[in-house]
Each structure stands twice: as structure tokens, then as C-alpha cells.
Amino acid sequence: MGAQRIGISSDDVATQAAFASENNLDFVLLSDPEQVVARQFGVKRLGSTLDKRLTFVIDTDRTLAAIISSKADMREHAEEALRFLQDRSAD
């Protein structure tokens, strides 16, 4: 598929490292404590919405191919993104 996973949140680097270790993640997590990237993508996380996730599938030509949202379970969320990529590569 040629896809690459990258996680990003407003957590600091130490928190990201602990989360990656606890969950045995095999991909890079980036820290965006000033929420610069979040603002660029129009992501706002206020109040009780902290359990929601957004995944942006960005094509090789840098266009936004899909947005997957409101999945609290990170594994379910990742599986949905993978299904999208698999369906696209089957075309």
C-alpha cells in the first residue's frame, strides 16, 4: 500500500513515549503541545471530546483522501483506516 502511520497529539514528548511503550506501538508519535498542526487541520478538542480521535488519510499528492472520526478505541480506528487503504489499493 505504501502507507505510513504517524500519530500526533498535544501531549508532551515524555507522555507520548510512555503511551507508545505501554501500547507497544510500532509507529512514530509526534508531540504538538502548542497545537500548531491541530489548528492547521481544523481540529478542536475541548471539554469531554478528549476521547475522540481523528485520522487523516493523506495521499501521495498531498490531497486529503479520507477523514475518519469519533472512534474512541484506537485499534478500531486504525482498522477502519487500514480498510480504507486496502479498498483503495484494490481499485
N, C-alpha and C positions, 0 to 999 in steps of 0.2 A: 504493500500500500504506500510505502514511502512516508508514512505519518510519523510525527514526533510529538510526544506528550510533554507538556510543561505546566506545572501548577504555579499559581500566584495568589497571594493574599496580602492583607495589610499587617499580618503578623511579622514580628522581627525575625532575624536570621536564626537566633537560638531556638525560638519556638518552632520555626519551620523544620530545623534539623531534628528536634525532638519528635515532632509529628511524623516526619519521614522515617525515623528509626522505629518508632512504636508501630507503624503501619507497614513496615517493610516495603516502602515504595521504591520502585526501580526507575524513577524519573526525577528530573530536576524540579525543585520548588524555588520559586523566586519570592523575594520579600518586597512589598510595595507599601511601606509604612506611611508614606505621605500620600498614598492613593493617586499617584500621578497616572499610572496605567489604568486604574479603575475609572477615573474621570474620562480618560480618552475613549474608553469603551462604553461610557454611559452607565456604569454600574454603581448603584447606590445601595448601601447595606445599612439600614437604620433600624433601631429597635429590635423587635423579635424576629426579623428576617435573617438573622445571622446563621440560621441553619440551612439556608438556601444556597444553591450553587448555580453557577453559570459556566457553560462550556462554549467556547467559540471555536468552530472548525474553520480554519483559515487556509484557503487554497494556495498552491504554489505561486499563483499570480497575485497573491496578497488580497484577494477578494474574500469576503465573508461567505462561506458556503452553508453554514448552519449555526443556529444558536440553540442550545439545549439548556433548559432552565427548570428551577424549582424541584430539583431532586436532592433530598437531604442525605440519602445514602450514597457515599462517594463511589462505591463499587457498582451500584445500579446505574449511576450517572455515567461512569466510564464505559459500561457495557453498551449503553444507548449510543454514545459517541462512536464506539467501535462498530456497532451495527450500521450506523450511517456511513462510515468509511468503507465497510465491506460491501454494502449495497452500491455505493458509488463506483468502487473498483470492479464490480461485476458488470457494470454497464459497458 
